C-alpha cells in the first residue's frame, strides 16, 4: 500500500508541474480537477477519496464497464470550504471529491 501512495504523490506532483495552464490561481492558491481514473485504480485511492461510484449511491452499478463521472479536486494553499464553494457536489448532477495536496505529499514519507 505504501508504494501506491508514493505513486499517487508522484502523479500529483507531475500534474502540478506540467499542467500549470489548467490551474486556477487565487493568490498562490491552486486547484486541479482530474477524473477519478486519473489517480489510479479504486483499490489504490479509495481510502483517500472514497469509492469510484457516486457518493449518493450505496454501491456501484451492476455493469463493470459503466463508470460514474466522479471528479477529484486536488487543492493546495486554499481552504476546503473555498474549494467546496468553487466545486460543489450537486446530487444527481455532479460529484466532486476533495484531496489536499499537502496531505498526500506528507503521506509519502
Buried (B, 14 or more C-beta within 10 A) or exposed (E): EEEBBEBBBEBBBEBBEEEEEEBEEEEEBBBBBBEBEBBEEBEBBEEBBBBBBBBEEEEBEEEEEEBBEBBBBBBBEBEEEEBBEBBEBEEEEEBBBBBBBEEBBEBBE
